[in-house]
Amino acid sequence: MRILMISAEAPPLHRAGALVDVLDALPQELRERGHEVSVVLPFYREIRENSLVEINDTGVTVDIRVGEKNYVAEYFEGRTPSGVQLFFVRCDEFFDRPEIYGEHGAAYEDNATRFIFFNKAAIELARRLTPAPQILHLHDWAAALIPVYIHAHNLPFATVLTIHRLAEQGSFWGLDFALTNLPQRFFSLRGVEFFGRLNFLKAGIVFADRVTSVSEHHKQEILQPEGGYELDVVLRENAHKLSGILHGADYARWDPATDPLLPAHFECEKLWGKMICRDALLANLGLAPAPRGPVFGMVTRVVAEKGFGILTPLFDRLLTDDVRLIILGEGDPAFETALAIAARRYPSRFAYRRHFDERLAHLIQAGSDITLIPSRFEPSGLIAMYSLRYGAIPVAHASGGIQEIVQDYDPTLEPSESGYGFLYYDYSSEAFWDSIKRARALFRDRAVWTGLIRRAMEREFSWSAAAQRYEELYRSLVRETEIAA
């Protein structure tokens, strides 16, 4: 099958986050299964200046109308190291910027214009590819208007929309609908309108042929008011085309036995390399090497959704103990400021680094004893998969994919069945703290803790099963399209 994936985030971007990892691993896995897979994303400044991928101008340009103005889309191409074809949409007015969506905690004011342009430009690329793609697989809100255009213009593509972050919907002023150049009938309850606003993600849910969530548990969560971010009604109305597919981990990049970014390698039966990584991590960040209490790590976006509202009140309780805490990530300026202040108060125990550094991200996973995952919603739980493989035991809120990945430690069971993580179910600082204390107490028993590490590292979450599920979904759409034709 011929599949074109469309996303605002994908390699060769170097970013912390599940979306980039998914757009790296899934196309590669599908390609290995014999499918023709390409990825299209905007040509950002970061890609132009820092990409290690060879990028060539196709010579193709297309005029794209957005509202009353015309813009020129230029198309470039390259290939990932694994051979997946990449296409880049260039329009410097929109994408020659320091960040993707905004700066200093504020979204770019013209994001509606920017991503309407990108949606239209991606469709124009699909129309010009020979042979044409059969499936357009769209990721998150920034590509979610595409099914509307496919429907409005009766284009011969089947569409799949994957929701990675439901909280981020691409919601804009109703007046921005004019920028879409769609007929007025589409700005309605059964169209792109949501409470008087233009909502990209709602539009995609309504018009895509299939909608997927990144785990079965997350699928069930988003159908409920508590986890649906107000789109639960829309999702329930379209539940017949919604499925949950647990994503996998990219063990080609994330494996402590082979990771080229680590100072030492290790496996579940040979853990000495993890101690070397732990010492290197503390030395790299200037944290005290002793006493040797647990090292807590987080590689994440610093936003309320990731649990910082229940984590920051615990800093004094946590950091007055013999622990080390390391956080890597950027996001909400208020939380960033709180982290920076805490790092100054506890300079030997807490290190906060705002700007993403891939080498440091891998070293945090390898050098941490415990990973904190207090996310209110953790759709795929990808960070937990990586933490388990690196022997960093998760303390996590039992949400989304976490429940399919982490087994809670139970001291009453036989060692081989007793779990390899610490879960809490009430989303509160106190419940989170109780799980931290459970982990902290068990850490003192080195024999038991080593057993946890080994059980964690033996867990396997490859992309093979997820790719097979997507393959089946694509095939069903292709059959439906052939029957309809």
C-alpha positions in Angstrom: 0.0 0.0 0.0 1.0 3.6 -0.5 0.8 5.7 2.6 1.5 9.4 3.1 1.8 10.6 6.7 1.2 14.2 7.4 2.3 15.9 10.6 3.6 19.2 12.1 6.2 17.2 14.0 8.5 14.4 12.7 12.1 13.6 12.2 14.5 15.2 11.4 13.3 17.5 14.2 15.1 16.9 17.5 12.3 17.3 20.0 11.2 15.6 23.2 7.8 14.1 22.7 6.0 11.0 21.5 4.9 12.5 18.2 8.4 12.8 16.7 9.2 9.3 18.0 6.1 7.8 16.4 6.8 9.5 13.0 10.3 8.0 13.2 9.4 4.5 14.1 6.0 3.7 12.5 6.9 4.7 8.9 10.1 2.6 9.2 8.2 -0.4 10.5 5.6 -0.2 7.7 8.3 0.2 5.1 10.0 -3.0 6.4 6.6 -4.7 6.0 6.7 -3.9 2.2 4.6 -0.6 2.1 5.5 2.6 0.4 5.6 5.2 3.1 6.4 8.9 2.9 6.1 11.7 5.5 5.4 15.4 4.9 6.0 18.2 7.4 6.8 21.9 7.3 10.3 23.1 6.4 11.2 24.7 9.7 14.2 26.8 10.4 15.5 24.0 12.7 15.5 21.6 9.8 17.1 24.0 7.4 19.9 24.8 9.9 20.5 21.6 11.8 19.3 18.6 9.9 21.8 15.8 9.1 19.4 14.6 6.4 20.4 15.6 2.8 17.6 17.8 1.5 17.0 18.6 -2.2 14.7 21.0 -4.0 12.1 19.2 -6.1 11.6 22.3 -8.2 7.9 22.0 -7.7 6.0 25.1 -6.5 2.3 25.6 -6.0 0.2 28.6 -5.3 -1.9 28.1 -2.2 -4.9 30.3 -1.5 -5.6 31.1 2.2 -8.5 33.4 2.6 -8.0 36.4 0.2 -4.2 35.9 -0.1 -2.0 33.6 -2.2 1.2 32.0 -0.8 3.8 29.9 -2.6 4.5 26.4 -1.4 7.9 25.0 -2.4 8.6 21.3 -2.0 11.8 19.7 -0.9 12.6 16.0 -0.3 15.0 13.8 1.6 15.3 10.4 3.2 15.7 9.2 6.7 18.7 6.9 7.5 16.2 4.0 7.3 15.1 5.0 3.8 11.7 6.5 4.5 11.0 9.4 2.0 10.5 12.8 3.5 8.8 15.8 1.9 9.1 19.3 3.3 6.7 22.2 2.6 8.6 25.5 2.5 7.1 28.9 3.1 9.5 31.0 5.1 6.8 33.5 6.0 5.2 30.7 8.1 7.9 28.3 9.1 11.2 30.2 9.3 10.7 30.8 13.0 12.5 29.7 16.2 9.7 27.3 17.3 6.9 25.3 15.8 3.7 26.6 17.5 4.8 29.6 19.5 7.4 31.2 21.7 7.7 32.0 25.4 4.5 30.2 26.3 2.4 32.1 23.7 1.1 30.6 20.5 1.9 32.4 17.2 -1.1 34.6 16.4 -1.3 33.4 12.8 -1.3 29.6 13.6 -4.7 29.2 11.9 -3.3 30.7 8.7 0.0 28.7 9.0 -1.6 25.3 9.3 -4.5 25.9 6.9 -1.7 26.6 4.4 0.1 23.5 5.5 -3.0 21.3 5.1 -3.7 22.6 1.7 -0.1 22.3 0.6 0.1 18.7 1.8 -3.0 17.8 -0.3 -1.5 19.5 -3.3 1.6 17.3 -2.8 -0.6 14.2 -2.6 -2.3 15.1 -5.8 1.0 15.3 -7.6 2.7 12.2 -6.4 2.9 9.3 -8.9 1.7 6.8 -8.2 -0.8 8.5 -5.9 -1.0 7.5 -2.2 -4.0 5.4 -1.2 -4.0 6.5 2.5 -3.4 9.9 4.0 -2.5 9.3 7.7 -2.8 12.5 9.7 -1.4 13.2 13.1 -3.0 15.6 15.6 -4.7 18.9 15.1 -2.2 20.5 12.8 -3.1 18.1 9.9 -6.7 17.5 10.9 -8.4 19.8 8.3 -7.3 17.5 5.5 -10.2 15.1 5.7 -12.6 18.1 5.3 -10.9 19.2 2.1 -10.9 15.6 0.8 -14.7 15.4 1.5 -15.4 18.9 0.1 -13.5 18.3 -3.2 -14.3 14.6 -3.5 -10.6 13.6 -3.7 -9.6 9.9 -4.1 -7.8 9.4 -0.8 -8.8 7.5 2.3 -7.9 9.2 5.6 -6.9 8.1 9.1 -6.5 10.6 11.9 -4.4 9.7 15.0 -5.0 11.7 18.1 -1.9 11.9 20.2 -2.8 15.0 22.3 -6.5 15.6 22.6 -6.0 18.7 24.8 -4.4 20.5 21.9 -7.2 20.9 19.3 -6.3 23.8 17.0 -9.2 26.0 18.2 -9.4 29.5 16.6 -11.8 32.4 16.3 -14.8 31.7 14.2 -13.8 34.5 11.8 -10.7 32.4 10.9 -13.1 30.0 9.0 -12.8 32.4 6.1 -9.2 31.4 5.7 -10.2 27.9 4.9 -12.0 28.9 1.6 -14.5 26.1 2.4 -18.2 26.6 1.6 -20.1 28.2 4.4 -22.1 25.0 5.1 -19.0 23.5 6.7 -19.1 26.0 9.5 -21.8 24.1 11.3 -22.5 21.6 14.1 -21.8 18.7 11.7 -18.7 20.5 10.3 -15.7 22.4 11.6 -17.5 24.7 14.0 -17.3 24.0 17.8 -18.9 26.4 20.2 -18.6 29.2 17.7 -15.0 28.5 16.9 -13.0 26.9 14.1 -11.7 23.6 15.6 -9.2 21.6 13.5 -9.3 18.5 15.6 -13.1 18.3 15.8 -13.2 18.7 12.0 -10.8 15.8 11.6 -12.8 13.5 13.9 -16.0 14.2 12.0 -14.7 13.8 8.5 -11.8 11.3 8.7 -12.6 7.8 7.5 -11.0 6.3 10.7 -9.8 7.8 13.9 -7.3 6.2 16.2 -6.1 6.8 19.8 -2.7 5.7 20.9 -3.9 3.1 23.4 -7.1 1.2 24.2 -7.3 2.7 27.7 -6.9 6.2 26.3 -9.6 5.5 23.8 -12.0 4.7 26.7 -10.8 7.8 28.6 -11.5 10.3 25.8 -15.0 9.0 25.4 -15.8 10.2 28.9 -16.3 13.9 30.0 -13.4 13.7 32.4 -10.9 12.9 29.6 -12.6 14.2 26.5 -11.6 17.9 26.8 -15.1 18.7 25.7 -14.8 16.7 22.5 -16.1 13.5 24.2 -19.6 14.1 22.7 -18.1 14.3 19.2 -16.0 11.2 19.8 -19.0 9.2 21.1 -21.0 10.2 18.0 -18.1 8.9 15.9 -17.2 5.9 18.1 -18.0 3.5 15.3 -14.8 4.6 13.5 -12.6 5.0 16.6 -10.1 2.4 17.7 -7.2 2.3 20.2 -3.8 1.0 19.0 -1.0 0.8 21.6 2.1 2.3 20.1 5.5 0.7 20.5 9.0 1.8 21.5 11.8 2.4 19.0 14.4 0.0 20.4 16.8 0.8 17.6 17.2 4.2 19.2 16.3 3.4 22.8 18.2 0.4 24.0 20.8 0.6 26.8 22.7 -2.4 25.4 23.6 -0.5 22.2 22.8 3.2 22.8 25.7 5.3 21.3 24.8 8.3 23.5 25.6 6.5 26.8 29.1 6.4 28.5 28.5 2.7 29.2 26.1 0.0 28.1 24.1 -2.4 30.2 21.6 -5.3 30.1 19.2 -6.7 32.6 21.8 -9.3 33.8 24.8 -6.9 33.6 23.8 -3.8 35.4 27.2 -2.3 36.2 26.9 0.1 33.2 23.8 1.6 34.8 25.9 2.7 37.8 28.4 4.3 35.5 25.6 6.2 33.7 24.2 7.3 37.1 27.5 8.7 38.2 28.0 10.4 34.8 24.6 12.0 35.0 25.1 13.5 38.4 28.6 14.7 37.5 27.3 16.2 34.2 24.7 18.2 36.0 26.8 19.1 39.1 24.7 17.2 41.5 26.1 15.7 44.7 27.1 12.0 44.2 26.3 11.1 47.9 24.5 10.0 49.8 23.3 7.4 47.3 19.6 7.8 47.6 17.5 7.4 44.5 17.8 9.5 41.4 14.5 10.7 40.0 14.3 11.7 36.3 11.7 13.3 34.0 12.0 14.0 30.3 8.8 15.7 29.4 6.9 18.8 28.3 6.6 21.1 31.3 2.8 21.7 31.2 -0.1 21.1 33.5 -1.2 18.1 31.5 2.0 16.3 32.5 1.3 16.6 36.2 3.3 19.6 37.3 0.4 20.9 39.2 0.7 18.0 41.6 4.4 17.7 41.5 5.6 21.2 42.3 3.8 21.3 45.7 6.0 18.2 46.7 9.4 19.8 46.0 10.2 20.7 49.6 9.1 17.3 50.9 11.0 15.4 48.1 14.2 17.4 48.0 14.9 17.5 51.7 15.4 13.7 51.5 18.6 12.1 50.2 17.4 12.1 46.6 18.3 13.7 43.3 15.8 15.1 40.9 16.5 15.9 37.2 13.9 17.4 34.8 14.5 18.1 31.1 11.8 19.9 29.1 10.1 23.2 28.3 6.6 24.5 28.2 4.5 26.6 30.5 6.5 29.7 31.7 4.9 29.6 35.1 6.1 26.0 35.7 9.5 26.7 34.1 9.9 29.5 36.6 8.9 27.3 39.5 11.4 24.6 38.4 14.2 27.2 38.1 13.5 28.6 41.6 13.6 25.1 43.1 16.8 24.3 41.3 18.4 27.4 42.9 17.1 26.4 46.3 18.4 22.9 46.1 21.5 23.2 43.8 23.1 19.9 44.9 19.9 17.9 44.6 17.8 19.3 41.7 18.8 20.1 38.2 16.4 21.6 35.6 17.4 21.9 31.9 14.9 23.7 29.7 16.3 23.1 26.2 16.0 19.6 24.8 19.3 17.8 24.4 19.0 14.2 23.0 22.2 13.0 24.6 21.0 14.3 28.0 17.6 12.7 27.5 19.2 9.3 27.0 21.5 9.8 29.9 18.6 10.7 32.2 16.8 7.5 31.3 20.0 5.4 31.8 21.1 7.1 35.0 17.8 7.5 36.8 16.6 4.9 39.4 13.0 6.1 39.1 11.0 7.9 36.4 8.3 10.2 37.6 5.2 10.2 35.3 2.5 12.2 37.1 0.6 13.0 33.9 -3.1 13.7 34.3 -3.5 11.9 30.9 -0.7 9.8 29.4 -2.2 8.6 26.1 0.5 6.2 24.8 2.8 5.9 27.8 5.8 5.9 25.5 8.1 7.4 28.1 7.2 4.5 30.4 8.3 2.0 27.7 11.7 3.7 27.5 12.0 3.9 31.3 11.3 0.2 31.7 13.9 -0.7 29.1 16.5 1.5 30.8 15.7 0.1 34.3 14.3 3.4 35.6 11.3 2.2 37.6 8.1 4.3 36.9 6.1 6.1 39.6 3.0 6.9 37.5 -0.6 8.0 37.5 -2.6 5.1 36.2 -4.0 6.7 33.0 -4.1 6.0 29.3 -1.4 3.6 28.0 0.3 3.5 31.5 -2.3 0.8 32.5 -1.2 -1.3 29.6 2.5 -0.9 30.2 3.2 -0.7 33.9 2.3 -3.4 36.5 2.0 -2.1 40.0 4.4 -3.6 42.5 2.6 -6.0 45.0 4.8 -7.4 47.8 2.3 -10.1 48.5 2.9 -11.9 45.2 5.8 -14.1 44.1 8.8 -12.1 43.0 8.3 -13.1 39.3 4.8 -11.7 39.4 5.1 -8.8 41.8 5.3 -6.0 39.2 7.8 -3.4 38.1 6.4 0.0 38.9 4.4 2.1 41.4 0.9 3.3 40.3 -1.6 5.7 41.9 -5.2 6.1 40.9 -6.3 9.3 42.6 -4.9 12.3 40.7 -3.6 14.3 43.7 -0.3 15.4 45.3 -1.0 13.2 48.3 -1.6 10.0 46.2 1.5 10.8 44.1 3.5 11.3 47.3 2.3 8.0 48.7 3.6 6.2 45.6 6.9 8.0 45.8 7.3 6.9 49.4 6.5 3.3 48.4 9.2 3.4 45.8 11.6 5.2 48.1 11.2 2.6 50.9 11.7 -0.3 48.5 14.8 1.3 47.0 16.6 0.6 50.3 16.3 -3.2 49.7 18.8 -3.6 47.0 18.0 -7.3 46.3 14.3 -6.6 45.7 15.0 -3.4 43.8 17.4 -5.2 41.4 14.6 -7.7 40.8 12.3 -4.9 39.8 14.9 -3.5 37.4 15.4 -6.8 35.7 11.7 -7.5 35.4 11.2 -4.0 33.9 14.0 -4.4 31.4 12.6 -7.7 30.2 9.3 -6.0 29.1 8.9 -5.8 25.3 6.8 -3.2 23.5 8.0 -3.4 19.9 6.3 -1.5 17.0 5.5 -4.8 15.2 2.1 -5.3 16.8 1.1 -1.7 16.3 2.2 -1.6 12.7 0.2 -4.8 12.0 -3.0 -3.1 13.5 -2.4 0.0 11.3 -1.8 -2.3 8.3 -5.2 -4.0 8.9 -6.9 -0.7 9.2 -5.4 0.6 6.0 -6.3 -2.5 4.1 -10.0 -2.3 5.2 -10.1 1.3 3.9 -8.5 0.4 0.6 -11.1 -2.4 0.2 -13.9 0.0 1.0 -12.6 2.5 -1.5 -12.3 -0.1 -4.2 -15.9 -1.3 -3.6 -17.2 2.2 -3.6 -15.4 2.9 -6.9 
